[in-house]
């Protein structure tokens, strides 16, 4: 009765793992859309379609990144509630503080959040094009962040 069962340890480990599958799929979708948007001329309706997909996927990757980073940061707090109470931008500040990401990357994520807020409140062609301009760096940063979040699963 006093011994621990291996099955329970595996169940606990499985519950503590951070699943980045959806985040990685969104990143891949964003990569494809960002390549495709470049294949069409300014007046082509398919360019509009892919540009809209880029903006939506940018938003999804941003939100998923924050959600999963919150889970990753929980280990640095006395309770999950403390991590849950952090504002979005504070997640990235704490990630830099705990050296999960460097300060320059944290600053870029704060800028991504600002850009997302711009597109939400004043969506238009200009803002969508601004999103397209930052996608190469954003996609690279999102991949690094996904790797960082997954690293918690290894140790």
C-alpha positions in Angstrom: 0.0 0.0 0.0 2.8 2.4 0.7 4.6 2.0 -2.7 4.0 4.2 -5.6 2.7 2.8 -8.9 4.5 3.4 -12.1 1.2 4.0 -13.9 0.3 6.9 -11.6 3.8 8.5 -12.2 3.2 8.3 -16.0 -0.3 9.8 -15.6 1.1 12.7 -13.5 4.0 13.2 -16.0 1.5 13.3 -18.9 -0.6 15.9 -17.1 2.4 18.1 -16.4 3.7 18.0 -20.0 3.0 21.1 -22.0 1.5 20.2 -25.4 2.9 22.5 -28.1 1.2 20.6 -31.0 -1.4 23.2 -31.7 1.1 26.0 -31.4 3.5 24.3 -33.8 0.6 23.6 -36.3 -0.3 27.3 -36.2 3.3 28.3 -36.8 3.5 26.0 -39.8 0.2 27.3 -41.2 1.6 30.9 -40.8 4.8 29.9 -42.6 2.8 28.5 -45.5 0.4 31.5 -45.7 3.3 33.9 -45.5 5.0 32.2 -48.4 1.9 32.0 -50.5 0.9 35.6 -50.0 4.1 36.6 -51.9 3.0 34.6 -54.9 0.1 36.9 -55.8 -0.1 40.4 -57.1 -1.6 43.3 -55.2 -4.9 43.1 -56.9 -5.3 39.4 -56.7 -8.1 38.2 -54.4 -5.9 35.2 -53.3 -3.4 37.7 -52.0 -6.1 39.1 -49.8 -7.1 35.6 -48.7 -3.5 34.7 -47.7 -2.9 38.1 -46.1 -6.0 37.6 -43.9 -4.8 34.1 -43.0 -1.5 35.5 -42.0 -3.1 38.1 -39.7 -5.3 35.4 -38.1 -2.5 32.9 -37.7 -0.3 35.7 -36.3 -3.0 36.3 -33.6 -3.4 32.6 -32.9 0.4 32.0 -32.5 0.7 35.1 -30.3 -2.2 34.0 -28.0 -1.0 30.3 -27.9 2.5 31.4 -27.1 1.3 33.5 -24.1 -0.9 30.7 -22.9 1.8 28.0 -23.0 4.5 30.4 -21.7 2.2 31.0 -18.7 2.3 27.2 -18.1 6.0 27.1 -18.5 6.5 29.9 -16.0 4.3 28.4 -13.3 7.4 26.4 -12.2 9.0 29.6 -11.1 6.2 30.7 -8.8 5.0 29.3 -5.5 1.6 28.6 -7.0 0.0 28.4 -10.5 -2.3 31.2 -9.5 0.6 33.7 -9.4 1.5 32.8 -13.0 -2.2 33.0 -14.0 -2.4 36.5 -12.7 0.4 37.8 -14.9 -0.5 40.2 -17.8 0.5 39.1 -21.2 3.5 41.3 -21.5 4.7 40.4 -18.0 4.9 36.8 -19.1 7.7 37.7 -21.5 9.4 39.9 -19.0 9.4 37.1 -16.5 10.6 34.7 -19.2 13.6 37.0 -19.8 14.2 37.4 -16.0 14.4 33.6 -15.6 16.6 33.4 -18.8 14.1 31.3 -20.8 14.5 33.9 -23.5 16.9 36.8 -23.9 15.9 40.4 -23.3 16.0 41.3 -27.0 13.5 38.5 -27.8 11.3 39.6 -24.9 11.2 43.1 -26.4 10.2 41.8 -29.8 7.3 39.8 -28.2 6.1 43.0 -26.5 6.2 44.7 -29.9 4.3 41.8 -31.5 1.6 42.2 -28.8 1.4 46.0 -29.6 1.1 45.2 -33.3 -1.6 42.7 -32.6 -3.5 45.3 -30.6 -3.1 47.8 -33.5 -4.6 45.3 -36.0 -7.5 44.5 -33.6 -8.5 48.1 -33.1 -7.7 49.6 -36.5 -7.6 46.7 -38.9 -6.9 47.7 -42.5 -4.7 47.0 -45.4 -1.8 49.1 -43.9 -1.8 47.2 -40.6 -2.1 43.8 -42.4 0.9 44.7 -44.5 2.8 45.7 -41.4 2.1 42.2 -40.0 3.5 40.7 -43.2 6.7 42.6 -42.8 7.4 41.2 -39.4 6.5 37.6 -40.1 10.0 36.2 -40.8 11.3 37.3 -37.4 8.0 36.5 -35.6 8.0 32.9 -37.0 11.6 32.4 -36.0 10.9 33.7 -32.5 7.8 31.5 -32.2 9.8 28.4 -33.1 12.4 29.3 -30.5 9.7 29.9 -27.9 8.0 26.6 -28.7 11.3 24.8 -28.2 11.8 26.7 -24.9 8.3 25.7 -23.7 9.0 22.1 -24.7 12.2 22.0 -22.8 10.2 22.0 -19.6 8.9 18.6 -20.7 12.5 17.2 -20.6 13.4 18.1 -17.1 
